[in-house]
Amino acid sequence: MWRVPAEQAFLDTDEKEPMASEKPTGGDQQENQHMKRWTKAALVAVATFAGTLPALAQDEPITWRMSSYAGETWGLWKNIVMPFTKRVNELSEGRLVIEPYPVDVLAPATKNYEAVLDGTADAAMITPLYAVNADPANSFYAGHPGGMGPETMLYWLYEGGGQDLLTQFKRDTLGLHSLVGGVVGTELWHSHKPIESVADLKGLKFRAAGSWASILSEEFEAAPVFVTGGEVYQMLDRGGVDIAEWSGPADNQIAGLENAAEYIITPGLHFPAGINEFIVTAEKWDALPDDLKEIVTAAAKLAVFESYLQSGMADLVAMKELRAGNNKLQELPAEVTEAITMAGRKWATTKAEEQTASGNEWMKKIGESYFAYQDLYADGASFKHLDRK
């Protein structure tokens, strides 16, 4: 089983009206006002910092068409794509303009890397989940089964070297410059059947993607089926799959998945937390004036913070509504969560060995950092209070 010393974790080192399920209730409105004031103050600080950088000569505004895997009604669009775009456009004062496009306009959900590389899009805000089959190292940024939760991932990204590793990894393997543009929290399962034991997974048709699809097949003898987000409801509703994962509570509620299956199962340990990444070719990035590089980098980090708070709040409201609904809610037994965690590390160890043998060290390098930081957090965070009933 993959466990490395913890110290190695540092070595590589105009908005839309929200959906009803996303609206804050009661005293949360006052809290949101505090958050908005804080965000404005942070923007002033970022803008002040950017203003100290030497502005380079620039005759015409730079315009990038940015593709996405998210639809305009999704929380992923509202809470990740739009905050990042807005911050870049504001802080660059029109010198760099990013124009966001929803899924299937410039590229389908699974083809955004190709769209940026072939010039169909100048940039993209995407999930690395759809690139795991091309390079399994993407799994560590795409909700690795049994891996880090959202808070741990934020620490790793910005204090444990995870962001730097991502940038180096994508430059080395694809010639892309990659920045974390949003953090996605734990997902749910929507199921026609309860899951009481590991044995219950055997033979199930499970909508799945990335490393989880492989693990389901190899470790649990299930039958993974992949469809993109817009097709999940129909597949589940018609019985094409027994169980489906897609996103967190708010986006699943927007998709209506609670109406397609009786059971809602938590926690979605197959995807404890992941990122959305902003990508642009290294050539385009390197051609930017230095001050614009700093602005985009700062805007991405601020957008991550905003997305974490906004999507987290939307998920809390959605879970309250789902609990009050007609579904049966079930928590996975420890036997299943432990099996998923062990299977996730086993899969990563095996893939790292295979990739290293073929001359690609990135799976091993990122994995050592990822798991060391997860262990560091698990060992050191016992003092923290968790607000659970």
Contacts in CASP RR format, 6 or more apart in sequence:
PFRMAT RR
TARGET T0000
AUTHOR 0000-0000-0000
METHOD contacts of the structure
MODEL  1
MWRVPAEQAFLDTDEKEPMASEKPTGGDQQENQHMKRWTKAALVAVATFA
GTLPALAQDEPITWRMSSYAGETWGLWKNIVMPFTKRVNELSEGRLVIEP
YPVDVLAPATKNYEAVLDGTADAAMITPLYAVNADPANSFYAGHPGGMGP
ETMLYWLYEGGGQDLLTQFKRDTLGLHSLVGGVVGTELWHSHKPIESVAD
LKGLKFRAAGSWASILSEEFEAAPVFVTGGEVYQMLDRGGVDIAEWSGPA
DNQIAGLENAAEYIITPGLHFPAGINEFIVTAEKWDALPDDLKEIVTAAA
KLAVFESYLQSGMADLVAMKELRAGNNKLQELPAEVTEAITMAGRKWATT
KAEEQTASGNEWMKKIGESYFAYQDLYADGASFKHLDRK
1 342 0 8 1.000
1 345 0 8 1.000
1 346 0 8 1.000
1 349 0 8 1.000
2 345 0 8 1.000
2 346 0 8 1.000
2 348 0 8 1.000
2 349 0 8 1.000
2 352 0 8 1.000
2 367 0 8 1.000
2 371 0 8 1.000
3 345 0 8 1.000
3 371 0 8 1.000
3 375 0 8 1.000
4 368 0 8 1.000
4 371 0 8 1.000
4 372 0 8 1.000
4 375 0 8 1.000
5 372 0 8 1.000
6 372 0 8 1.000
6 373 0 8 1.000
6 375 0 8 1.000
6 376 0 8 1.000
6 379 0 8 1.000
7 372 0 8 1.000
8 368 0 8 1.000
8 369 0 8 1.000
8 372 0 8 1.000
9 156 0 8 1.000
9 160 0 8 1.000
9 161 0 8 1.000
9 369 0 8 1.000
9 372 0 8 1.000
9 373 0 8 1.000
9 376 0 8 1.000
10 160 0 8 1.000
10 161 0 8 1.000
11 369 0 8 1.000
12 161 0 8 1.000
12 162 0 8 1.000
12 164 0 8 1.000
12 165 0 8 1.000
12 365 0 8 1.000
12 366 0 8 1.000
12 368 0 8 1.000
12 369 0 8 1.000
13 160 0 8 1.000
13 161 0 8 1.000
13 162 0 8 1.000
13 164 0 8 1.000
13 165 0 8 1.000
13 369 0 8 1.000
15 78 0 8 1.000
15 82 0 8 1.000
16 72 0 8 1.000
16 78 0 8 1.000
18 78 0 8 1.000
18 314 0 8 1.000
19 73 0 8 1.000
19 250 0 8 1.000
19 254 0 8 1.000
21 250 0 8 1.000
21 253 0 8 1.000
21 254 0 8 1.000
21 314 0 8 1.000
21 317 0 8 1.000
21 318 0 8 1.000
21 321 0 8 1.000
22 75 0 8 1.000
22 78 0 8 1.000
22 250 0 8 1.000
22 313 0 8 1.000
22 314 0 8 1.000
22 317 0 8 1.000
22 318 0 8 1.000
23 317 0 8 1.000
24 31 0 8 1.000
24 32 0 8 1.000
24 313 0 8 1.000
24 317 0 8 1.000
25 317 0 8 1.000
28 313 0 8 1.000
32 313 0 8 1.000
35 309 0 8 1.000
39 302 0 8 1.000
39 306 0 8 1.000
42 302 0 8 1.000
42 305 0 8 1.000
43 87 0 8 1.000
43 90 0 8 1.000
43 91 0 8 1.000
43 302 0 8 1.000
46 87 0 8 1.000
46 91 0 8 1.000
46 295 0 8 1.000
46 298 0 8 1.000
46 299 0 8 1.000
46 302 0 8 1.000
47 90 0 8 1.000
47 91 0 8 1.000
49 294 0 8 1.000
49 298 0 8 1.000
50 91 0 8 1.000
50 291 0 8 1.000
50 294 0 8 1.000
50 295 0 8 1.000
50 298 0 8 1.000
51 291 0 8 1.000
53 290 0 8 1.000
53 291 0 8 1.000
53 294 0 8 1.000
54 290 0 8 1.000
54 291 0 8 1.000
55 289 0 8 1.000
55 291 0 8 1.000
56 289 0 8 1.000
56 290 0 8 1.000
56 291 0 8 1.000
58 95 0 8 1.000
58 289 0 8 1.000
61 94 0 8 1.000
61 95 0 8 1.000
61 96 0 8 1.000
61 97 0 8 1.000
62 95 0 8 1.000
62 96 0 8 1.000
62 97 0 8 1.000
62 288 0 8 1.000
62 292 0 8 1.000
63 96 0 8 1.000
63 97 0 8 1.000
63 98 0 8 1.000
63 99 0 8 1.000
63 122 0 8 1.000
64 96 0 8 1.000
64 97 0 8 1.000
64 98 0 8 1.000
64 99 0 8 1.000
64 122 0 8 1.000
64 123 0 8 1.000
64 280 0 8 1.000
64 284 0 8 1.000
65 99 0 8 1.000
65 101 0 8 1.000
65 106 0 8 1.000
65 121 0 8 1.000
65 122 0 8 1.000
65 123 0 8 1.000
66 81 0 8 1.000
66 85 0 8 1.000
66 98 0 8 1.000
66 99 0 8 1.000
66 100 0 8 1.000
66 101 0 8 1.000
66 121 0 8 1.000
66 122 0 8 1.000
66 123 0 8 1.000
66 124 0 8 1.000
66 125 0 8 1.000
66 278 0 8 1.000
67 101 0 8 1.000
67 103 0 8 1.000
67 105 0 8 1.000
67 106 0 8 1.000
67 107 0 8 1.000
67 112 0 8 1.000
67 115 0 8 1.000
67 116 0 8 1.000
67 120 0 8 1.000
67 121 0 8 1.000
67 123 0 8 1.000
67 124 0 8 1.000
67 125 0 8 1.000
67 126 0 8 1.000
68 77 0 8 1.000
68 81 0 8 1.000
68 100 0 8 1.000
68 101 0 8 1.000
68 102 0 8 1.000
68 103 0 8 1.000
68 112 0 8 1.000
68 124 0 8 1.000
68 125 0 8 1.000
68 126 0 8 1.000
69 76 0 8 1.000
69 103 0 8 1.000
69 109 0 8 1.000
69 110 0 8 1.000
69 112 0 8 1.000
69 125 0 8 1.000
69 126 0 8 1.000
69 127 0 8 1.000
69 130 0 8 1.000
69 228 0 8 1.000
70 76 0 8 1.000
70 77 0 8 1.000
70 80 0 8 1.000
70 81 0 8 1.000
70 102 0 8 1.000
70 103 0 8 1.000
70 125 0 8 1.000
71 77 0 8 1.000
71 102 0 8 1.000
71 103 0 8 1.000
72 102 0 8 1.000
73 254 0 8 1.000
74 247 0 8 1.000
74 251 0 8 1.000
74 254 0 8 1.000
75 250 0 8 1.000
75 251 0 8 1.000
75 254 0 8 1.000
75 311 0 8 1.000
75 314 0 8 1.000
76 184 0 8 1.000
76 247 0 8 1.000
76 251 0 8 1.000
76 276 0 8 1.000
76 311 0 8 1.000
77 102 0 8 1.000
78 310 0 8 1.000
79 306 0 8 1.000
79 307 0 8 1.000
79 310 0 8 1.000
79 311 0 8 1.000
79 314 0 8 1.000
80 125 0 8 1.000
80 181 0 8 1.000
80 182 0 8 1.000
80 184 0 8 1.000
80 276 0 8 1.000
80 303 0 8 1.000
80 307 0 8 1.000
80 311 0 8 1.000
81 100 0 8 1.000
81 125 0 8 1.000
81 276 0 8 1.000
82 100 0 8 1.000
83 302 0 8 1.000
83 303 0 8 1.000
83 306 0 8 1.000
83 307 0 8 1.000
83 310 0 8 1.000
84 98 0 8 1.000
84 125 0 8 1.000
84 181 0 8 1.000
84 182 0 8 1.000
84 278 0 8 1.000
84 299 0 8 1.000
84 300 0 8 1.000
84 303 0 8 1.000
84 307 0 8 1.000
85 98 0 8 1.000
85 99 0 8 1.000
85 100 0 8 1.000
87 299 0 8 1.000
87 302 0 8 1.000
87 303 0 8 1.000
88 96 0 8 1.000
88 98 0 8 1.000
88 295 0 8 1.000
88 296 0 8 1.000
88 299 0 8 1.000
89 96 0 8 1.000
89 97 0 8 1.000
89 98 0 8 1.000
91 295 0 8 1.000
91 298 0 8 1.000
91 299 0 8 1.000
92 292 0 8 1.000
92 295 0 8 1.000
92 296 0 8 1.000
95 289 0 8 1.000
95 292 0 8 1.000
96 288 0 8 1.000
96 292 0 8 1.000
96 295 0 8 1.000
96 296 0 8 1.000
98 123 0 8 1.000
100 125 0 8 1.000
101 121 0 8 1.000
103 109 0 8 1.000
106 115 0 8 1.000
106 120 0 8 1.000
106 121 0 8 1.000
107 114 0 8 1.000
107 115 0 8 1.000
107 120 0 8 1.000
107 121 0 8 1.000
107 124 0 8 1.000
108 228 0 8 1.000
109 130 0 8 1.000
109 228 0 8 1.000
109 229 0 8 1.000
110 130 0 8 1.000
110 228 0 8 1.000
112 121 0 8 1.000
112 124 0 8 1.000
112 126 0 8 1.000
112 130 0 8 1.000
112 279 0 8 1.000
113 124 0 8 1.000
113 126 0 8 1.000
113 131 0 8 1.000
113 134 0 8 1.000
113 174 0 8 1.000
113 176 0 8 1.000
113 279 0 8 1.000
114 120 0 8 1.000
115 121 0 8 1.000
115 124 0 8 1.000
116 122 0 8 1.000
116 123 0 8 1.000
116 124 0 8 1.000
116 176 0 8 1.000
116 279 0 8 1.000
116 280 0 8 1.000
116 281 0 8 1.000
117 174 0 8 1.000
117 176 0 8 1.000
117 281 0 8 1.000
122 280 0 8 1.000
122 284 0 8 1.000
123 278 0 8 1.000
123 279 0 8 1.000
123 280 0 8 1.000
123 284 0 8 1.000
124 278 0 8 1.000
124 279 0 8 1.000
125 181 0 8 1.000
125 276 0 8 1.000
125 277 0 8 1.000
125 278 0 8 1.000
126 276 0 8 1.000
126 277 0 8 1.000
126 279 0 8 1.000
127 142 0 8 1.000
127 184 0 8 1.000
127 274 0 8 1.000
127 275 0 8 1.000
127 276 0 8 1.000
127 277 0 8 1.000
128 138 0 8 1.000
128 139 0 8 1.000
128 141 0 8 1.000
128 142 0 8 1.000
128 275 0 8 1.000
128 277 0 8 1.000
129 138 0 8 1.000
129 142 0 8 1.000
129 143 0 8 1.000
129 209 0 8 1.000
129 210 0 8 1.000
130 209 0 8 1.000
130 210 0 8 1.000
131 138 0 8 1.000
131 142 0 8 1.000
132 138 0 8 1.000
132 139 0 8 1.000
132 142 0 8 1.000
132 209 0 8 1.000
132 210 0 8 1.000
132 211 0 8 1.000
133 210 0 8 1.000
135 173 0 8 1.000
135 355 0 8 1.000
135 360 0 8 1.000
135 362 0 8 1.000
135 363 0 8 1.000
136 211 0 8 1.000
136 348 0 8 1.000
136 351 0 8 1.000
136 355 0 8 1.000
136 363 0 8 1.000
137 169 0 8 1.000
137 355 0 8 1.000
137 360 0 8 1.000
137 362 0 8 1.000
137 363 0 8 1.000
137 366 0 8 1.000
137 367 0 8 1.000
139 210 0 8 1.000
139 211 0 8 1.000
139 348 0 8 1.000
139 351 0 8 1.000
140 348 0 8 1.000
140 366 0 8 1.000
140 367 0 8 1.000
140 370 0 8 1.000
141 166 0 8 1.000
141 180 0 8 1.000
141 274 0 8 1.000
141 275 0 8 1.000
141 277 0 8 1.000
142 210 0 8 1.000
142 211 0 8 1.000
142 271 0 8 1.000
142 274 0 8 1.000
142 275 0 8 1.000
143 184 0 8 1.000
143 270 0 8 1.000
143 271 0 8 1.000
143 272 0 8 1.000
143 273 0 8 1.000
143 274 0 8 1.000
144 211 0 8 1.000
144 272 0 8 1.000
144 344 0 8 1.000
144 348 0 8 1.000
144 370 0 8 1.000
145 211 0 8 1.000
145 212 0 8 1.000
145 215 0 8 1.000
145 269 0 8 1.000
145 270 0 8 1.000
145 271 0 8 1.000
145 340 0 8 1.000
145 341 0 8 1.000
145 343 0 8 1.000
145 344 0 8 1.000
145 347 0 8 1.000
146 269 0 8 1.000
146 270 0 8 1.000
146 272 0 8 1.000
146 337 0 8 1.000
146 340 0 8 1.000
146 341 0 8 1.000
146 344 0 8 1.000
146 345 0 8 1.000
147 269 0 8 1.000
147 272 0 8 1.000
147 273 0 8 1.000
147 341 0 8 1.000
147 344 0 8 1.000
147 370 0 8 1.000
147 374 0 8 1.000
148 156 0 8 1.000
148 272 0 8 1.000
148 273 0 8 1.000
148 370 0 8 1.000
148 373 0 8 1.000
148 374 0 8 1.000
148 377 0 8 1.000
149 185 0 8 1.000
149 186 0 8 1.000
149 272 0 8 1.000
149 273 0 8 1.000
150 183 0 8 1.000
150 184 0 8 1.000
150 185 0 8 1.000
150 186 0 8 1.000
150 272 0 8 1.000
150 273 0 8 1.000
150 274 0 8 1.000
150 308 0 8 1.000
152 273 0 8 1.000
152 373 0 8 1.000
152 374 0 8 1.000
152 377 0 8 1.000
152 381 0 8 1.000
153 183 0 8 1.000
153 273 0 8 1.000
153 274 0 8 1.000
153 275 0 8 1.000
154 183 0 8 1.000
154 304 0 8 1.000
154 308 0 8 1.000
155 373 0 8 1.000
155 377 0 8 1.000
156 162 0 8 1.000
156 369 0 8 1.000
156 370 0 8 1.000
156 373 0 8 1.000
156 374 0 8 1.000
156 377 0 8 1.000
157 163 0 8 1.000
157 166 0 8 1.000
157 180 0 8 1.000
157 183 0 8 1.000
157 275 0 8 1.000
157 304 0 8 1.000
158 301 0 8 1.000
160 369 0 8 1.000
160 373 0 8 1.000
161 369 0 8 1.000
162 366 0 8 1.000
162 369 0 8 1.000
162 370 0 8 1.000
163 179 0 8 1.000
163 180 0 8 1.000
165 365 0 8 1.000
165 366 0 8 1.000
165 369 0 8 1.000
166 178 0 8 1.000
166 179 0 8 1.000
166 180 0 8 1.000
166 275 0 8 1.000
166 277 0 8 1.000
167 177 0 8 1.000
167 178 0 8 1.000
167 179 0 8 1.000
169 178 0 8 1.000
169 362 0 8 1.000
169 366 0 8 1.000
170 176 0 8 1.000
170 177 0 8 1.000
170 178 0 8 1.000
170 277 0 8 1.000
170 279 0 8 1.000
171 177 0 8 1.000
171 178 0 8 1.000
171 282 0 8 1.000
172 362 0 8 1.000
173 360 0 8 1.000
173 362 0 8 1.000
175 281 0 8 1.000
175 282 0 8 1.000
176 279 0 8 1.000
176 280 0 8 1.000
176 281 0 8 1.000
176 282 0 8 1.000
177 279 0 8 1.000
177 280 0 8 1.000
177 281 0 8 1.000
177 282 0 8 1.000
177 284 0 8 1.000
177 285 0 8 1.000
177 286 0 8 1.000
178 277 0 8 1.000
178 278 0 8 1.000
178 279 0 8 1.000
179 277 0 8 1.000
179 278 0 8 1.000
179 296 0 8 1.000
179 297 0 8 1.000
179 300 0 8 1.000
180 275 0 8 1.000
180 276 0 8 1.000
180 277 0 8 1.000
180 278 0 8 1.000
180 300 0 8 1.000
180 301 0 8 1.000
180 304 0 8 1.000
181 275 0 8 1.000
181 276 0 8 1.000
181 277 0 8 1.000
181 278 0 8 1.000
181 300 0 8 1.000
181 303 0 8 1.000
181 304 0 8 1.000
181 307 0 8 1.000
182 275 0 8 1.000
182 276 0 8 1.000
182 300 0 8 1.000
182 303 0 8 1.000
182 304 0 8 1.000
182 307 0 8 1.000
182 308 0 8 1.000
183 273 0 8 1.000
183 274 0 8 1.000
183 275 0 8 1.000
183 276 0 8 1.000
183 304 0 8 1.000
183 307 0 8 1.000
183 308 0 8 1.000
183 311 0 8 1.000
184 247 0 8 1.000
184 248 0 8 1.000
184 271 0 8 1.000
184 273 0 8 1.000
184 274 0 8 1.000
184 275 0 8 1.000
184 276 0 8 1.000
184 311 0 8 1.000
185 248 0 8 1.000
185 271 0 8 1.000
185 272 0 8 1.000
185 273 0 8 1.000
185 274 0 8 1.000
185 311 0 8 1.000
185 312 0 8 1.000
185 315 0 8 1.000
186 248 0 8 1.000
186 266 0 8 1.000
186 267 0 8 1.000
186 268 0 8 1.000
186 269 0 8 1.000
186 271 0 8 1.000
186 272 0 8 1.000
186 273 0 8 1.000
187 245 0 8 1.000
187 246 0 8 1.000
187 247 0 8 1.000
187 248 0 8 1.000
187 252 0 8 1.000
187 268 0 8 1.000
187 270 0 8 1.000
187 271 0 8 1.000
188 245 0 8 1.000
188 248 0 8 1.000
188 249 0 8 1.000
188 252 0 8 1.000
188 257 0 8 1.000
188 264 0 8 1.000
188 265 0 8 1.000
188 266 0 8 1.000
188 268 0 8 1.000
189 195 0 8 1.000
189 243 0 8 1.000
189 244 0 8 1.000
189 245 0 8 1.000
189 263 0 8 1.000
189 264 0 8 1.000
189 265 0 8 1.000
189 266 0 8 1.000
189 268 0 8 1.000
189 270 0 8 1.000
190 236 0 8 1.000
190 243 0 8 1.000
190 244 0 8 1.000
190 245 0 8 1.000
190 246 0 8 1.000
190 252 0 8 1.000
190 257 0 8 1.000
190 258 0 8 1.000
190 260 0 8 1.000
190 261 0 8 1.000
190 263 0 8 1.000
190 264 0 8 1.000
190 265 0 8 1.000
191 242 0 8 1.000
191 243 0 8 1.000
191 244 0 8 1.000
191 261 0 8 1.000
191 262 0 8 1.000
191 263 0 8 1.000
191 264 0 8 1.000
191 265 0 8 1.000
192 236 0 8 1.000
192 239 0 8 1.000
192 242 0 8 1.000
192 243 0 8 1.000
192 261 0 8 1.000
192 262 0 8 1.000
192 263 0 8 1.000
193 200 0 8 1.000
193 204 0 8 1.000
193 242 0 8 1.000
193 243 0 8 1.000
193 263 0 8 1.000
194 200 0 8 1.000
194 263 0 8 1.000
194 265 0 8 1.000
194 328 0 8 1.000
194 330 0 8 1.000
195 201 0 8 1.000
195 243 0 8 1.000
195 265 0 8 1.000
195 330 0 8 1.000
195 332 0 8 1.000
195 336 0 8 1.000
196 333 0 8 1.000
197 333 0 8 1.000
197 335 0 8 1.000
197 336 0 8 1.000
198 220 0 8 1.000
198 335 0 8 1.000
198 336 0 8 1.000
198 339 0 8 1.000
201 216 0 8 1.000
201 220 0 8 1.000
201 221 0 8 1.000
201 222 0 8 1.000
201 336 0 8 1.000
202 220 0 8 1.000
202 221 0 8 1.000
202 222 0 8 1.000
203 221 0 8 1.000
203 222 0 8 1.000
203 223 0 8 1.000
204 222 0 8 1.000
204 223 0 8 1.000
204 242 0 8 1.000
204 243 0 8 1.000
205 222 0 8 1.000
205 223 0 8 1.000
205 225 0 8 1.000
205 240 0 8 1.000
205 241 0 8 1.000
205 242 0 8 1.000
205 243 0 8 1.000
206 216 0 8 1.000
206 222 0 8 1.000
206 223 0 8 1.000
206 224 0 8 1.000
206 225 0 8 1.000
206 241 0 8 1.000
206 242 0 8 1.000
206 243 0 8 1.000
206 244 0 8 1.000
206 245 0 8 1.000
207 224 0 8 1.000
207 225 0 8 1.000
207 226 0 8 1.000
207 227 0 8 1.000
207 232 0 8 1.000
207 235 0 8 1.000
207 236 0 8 1.000
207 241 0 8 1.000
207 243 0 8 1.000
207 244 0 8 1.000
207 245 0 8 1.000
207 246 0 8 1.000
208 216 0 8 1.000
208 224 0 8 1.000
208 225 0 8 1.000
208 226 0 8 1.000
208 245 0 8 1.000
208 270 0 8 1.000
209 226 0 8 1.000
211 344 0 8 1.000
211 347 0 8 1.000
211 348 0 8 1.000
212 224 0 8 1.000
212 245 0 8 1.000
212 270 0 8 1.000
212 271 0 8 1.000
213 224 0 8 1.000
213 226 0 8 1.000
214 224 0 8 1.000
214 347 0 8 1.000
215 270 0 8 1.000
215 340 0 8 1.000
215 343 0 8 1.000
215 344 0 8 1.000
215 347 0 8 1.000
216 222 0 8 1.000
216 223 0 8 1.000
216 224 0 8 1.000
217 223 0 8 1.000
217 224 0 8 1.000
218 347 0 8 1.000
219 339 0 8 1.000
219 343 0 8 1.000
219 346 0 8 1.000
219 347 0 8 1.000
220 339 0 8 1.000
220 343 0 8 1.000
225 235 0 8 1.000
225 240 0 8 1.000
225 241 0 8 1.000
227 235 0 8 1.000
229 246 0 8 1.000
229 255 0 8 1.000
230 255 0 8 1.000
232 244 0 8 1.000
232 246 0 8 1.000
232 255 0 8 1.000
232 257 0 8 1.000
233 255 0 8 1.000
233 256 0 8 1.000
233 257 0 8 1.000
233 260 0 8 1.000
235 241 0 8 1.000
235 244 0 8 1.000
236 244 0 8 1.000
236 257 0 8 1.000
236 260 0 8 1.000
236 261 0 8 1.000
237 259 0 8 1.000
237 260 0 8 1.000
237 261 0 8 1.000
243 261 0 8 1.000
243 265 0 8 1.000
244 257 0 8 1.000
244 260 0 8 1.000
244 261 0 8 1.000
245 268 0 8 1.000
245 270 0 8 1.000
245 271 0 8 1.000
246 252 0 8 1.000
246 255 0 8 1.000
246 257 0 8 1.000
247 255 0 8 1.000
248 315 0 8 1.000
248 318 0 8 1.000
249 314 0 8 1.000
249 315 0 8 1.000
249 318 0 8 1.000
249 319 0 8 1.000
249 322 0 8 1.000
250 311 0 8 1.000
250 312 0 8 1.000
250 314 0 8 1.000
250 315 0 8 1.000
250 317 0 8 1.000
250 318 0 8 1.000
252 258 0 8 1.000
252 318 0 8 1.000
253 318 0 8 1.000
253 321 0 8 1.000
253 322 0 8 1.000
258 264 0 8 1.000
258 322 0 8 1.000
258 325 0 8 1.000
258 327 0 8 1.000
262 327 0 8 1.000
262 328 0 8 1.000
263 327 0 8 1.000
263 328 0 8 1.000
263 329 0 8 1.000
263 330 0 8 1.000
264 322 0 8 1.000
264 327 0 8 1.000
264 328 0 8 1.000
264 329 0 8 1.000
264 330 0 8 1.000
265 329 0 8 1.000
265 330 0 8 1.000
265 331 0 8 1.000
265 332 0 8 1.000
266 329 0 8 1.000
266 330 0 8 1.000
266 331 0 8 1.000
266 332 0 8 1.000
267 331 0 8 1.000
267 332 0 8 1.000
267 337 0 8 1.000
268 332 0 8 1.000
269 332 0 8 1.000
269 337 0 8 1.000
269 340 0 8 1.000
269 341 0 8 1.000
270 340 0 8 1.000
276 307 0 8 1.000
278 296 0 8 1.000
278 300 0 8 1.000
285 293 0 8 1.000
288 296 0 8 1.000
322 329 0 8 1.000
323 329 0 8 1.000
345 371 0 8 1.000
348 363 0 8 1.000
348 367 0 8 1.000
348 371 0 8 1.000
351 363 0 8 1.000
352 363 0 8 1.000
352 364 0 8 1.000
352 367 0 8 1.000
353 364 0 8 1.000
355 361 0 8 1.000
355 362 0 8 1.000
355 363 0 8 1.000
355 364 0 8 1.000
356 363 0 8 1.000
356 364 0 8 1.000
END
